[in-house]
């Protein structure tokens, strides 16, 4: 297991909802030894004017997955992972249903983490492939 402590789905899903992930309906659905999965609805919140999933919404899901994964690997009393760079290739349009993201590590270092995130439609076809790099920084105590 790559996680600092055993992650809890209920805890991940009960975080405050007044952020972009909560507003878009992102829900964590599975945690494995070296991956996490989450879903996001394709609806009026996440579609662009042409009726298909907005690329920016896909990137929100990918960055949410990668950022959460980075912080699950760390002792967040001392360090936290924050987005440094994200890229995404949108491969297939999605009009309705859900997209499911699967996040796995490429590199877990002391100063950066790199995550591979793939999004799939309800039929299991890949819709987006993304990579997120997070910077590992000290927690600022206020």
C-alpha positions as CSV (number, residue, x, y, z in Angstrom):
1,X,0.0,0.0,0.0
2,X,1.4,3.4,-1.0
3,X,-0.8,5.4,1.4
4,X,0.5,7.0,4.6
5,X,-2.5,5.8,6.5
6,X,-5.4,3.6,5.3
7,X,-7.7,5.9,3.4
8,X,-11.4,5.9,4.2
9,X,-14.0,6.4,1.4
10,X,-16.6,7.8,3.8
11,X,-14.2,10.4,5.1
12,X,-13.1,11.4,1.6
13,X,-16.8,11.8,0.6
14,X,-17.8,13.7,3.8
15,X,-15.3,16.5,3.3
16,X,-16.9,20.0,2.9
17,X,-18.9,20.3,-0.4
18,X,-18.5,24.0,-0.9
19,X,-15.6,23.6,-3.2
20,X,-15.3,22.9,-7.0
21,X,-15.2,19.1,-6.5
22,X,-18.4,19.2,-4.4
23,X,-20.1,21.6,-6.7
24,X,-19.5,19.3,-9.7
25,X,-20.7,16.2,-7.8
26,X,-17.3,14.4,-7.6
27,X,-17.6,11.2,-5.5
28,X,-14.8,8.8,-4.5
29,X,-15.9,5.2,-5.1
30,X,-12.9,3.0,-4.6
31,X,-9.4,2.9,-3.0
32,X,-6.9,0.2,-3.8
33,X,-3.4,-0.4,-2.6
34,X,-2.0,2.0,-5.3
35,X,-5.0,3.7,-6.9
36,X,-8.1,5.7,-6.2
37,X,-11.3,6.0,-8.3
38,X,-13.9,8.8,-8.4
39,X,-16.9,9.6,-10.5
40,X,-18.4,12.8,-11.8
41,X,-21.8,13.3,-13.4
42,X,-22.1,14.6,-16.9
43,X,-25.0,17.0,-16.5
44,X,-25.8,20.7,-16.6
45,X,-22.9,21.5,-14.2
46,X,-20.3,19.8,-16.3
47,X,-21.4,20.1,-19.9
48,X,-20.3,22.9,-22.3
49,X,-22.8,24.7,-24.6
50,X,-22.6,22.0,-27.3
51,X,-24.0,19.4,-24.8
52,X,-20.8,17.4,-24.2
53,X,-18.6,17.2,-21.1
54,X,-16.5,20.3,-20.7
55,X,-12.8,19.7,-20.9
56,X,-12.3,21.9,-17.9
57,X,-14.6,19.7,-15.9
58,X,-12.6,16.7,-16.9
59,X,-9.5,18.5,-15.7
60,X,-11.2,19.3,-12.4
61,X,-11.8,15.6,-11.8
62,X,-8.2,14.7,-12.8
63,X,-6.7,17.3,-10.6
64,X,-9.0,16.4,-7.7
65,X,-8.0,12.7,-7.9
66,X,-4.2,13.5,-8.2
67,X,-4.2,16.1,-5.4
68,X,-6.1,13.8,-3.1
69,X,-3.8,10.9,-3.9
70,X,-0.7,13.0,-3.2
71,X,-2.1,14.0,0.2
72,X,-3.0,10.5,1.0
73,X,0.6,9.5,0.5
74,X,1.9,12.2,2.9
75,X,1.8,12.9,6.6
76,X,-0.3,16.0,6.2
77,X,0.7,17.3,9.6
78,X,4.0,18.3,8.0
79,X,3.6,18.3,4.2
80,X,1.0,18.7,1.6
81,X,0.7,18.2,-2.2
82,X,-0.5,21.1,-4.4
83,X,-1.0,21.1,-8.1
84,X,2.0,22.2,-10.1
85,X,1.2,21.1,-13.6
86,X,-1.7,19.3,-15.3
87,X,-2.2,18.3,-18.9
88,X,-5.1,16.4,-20.5
89,X,-5.9,14.9,-23.8
90,X,-9.7,14.7,-24.5
91,X,-10.2,11.6,-26.6
92,X,-13.9,11.0,-26.8
93,X,-17.0,13.2,-26.1
94,X,-19.4,12.3,-23.3
95,X,-23.0,13.5,-23.4
96,X,-24.6,12.0,-20.3
97,X,-24.1,9.6,-17.5
98,X,-20.9,9.6,-15.5
99,X,-17.2,9.6,-16.1
100,X,-15.0,7.5,-13.8
101,X,-11.4,8.5,-13.1
102,X,-8.7,6.1,-12.1
103,X,-5.5,7.6,-10.6
104,X,-2.2,5.7,-10.3
105,X,1.3,6.9,-9.4
106,X,4.0,7.4,-11.9
107,X,6.5,9.0,-9.4
108,X,6.3,9.6,-5.7
109,X,9.3,11.6,-4.7
110,X,10.2,13.9,-1.8
111,X,9.6,17.2,-3.7
112,X,7.2,16.1,-6.5
113,X,4.6,13.5,-7.3
114,X,3.4,12.6,-10.8
115,X,0.1,10.9,-11.3
116,X,-1.5,9.2,-14.3
117,X,-5.3,9.7,-14.4
118,X,-7.6,8.1,-17.0
119,X,-11.3,8.9,-17.4
120,X,-13.8,6.4,-18.8
121,X,-17.4,6.7,-19.8
122,X,-20.2,4.4,-18.7
123,X,-19.3,1.9,-21.4
124,X,-15.7,1.7,-20.2
125,X,-14.3,3.6,-23.1
126,X,-11.5,6.0,-22.4
127,X,-12.5,9.7,-22.7
128,X,-9.5,11.6,-21.3
129,X,-5.9,10.8,-20.3
130,X,-4.2,13.2,-18.0
131,X,-1.1,13.7,-16.0
132,X,-0.8,15.8,-12.8
133,X,2.4,16.9,-11.1
134,X,2.1,18.0,-7.5
135,X,4.7,20.0,-5.6
136,X,5.3,18.7,-2.1
137,X,5.5,21.7,0.3
138,X,5.5,22.3,4.0
139,X,2.2,22.8,5.8
140,X,1.8,26.4,6.8
141,X,0.4,26.6,10.3
142,X,-1.8,29.6,10.9
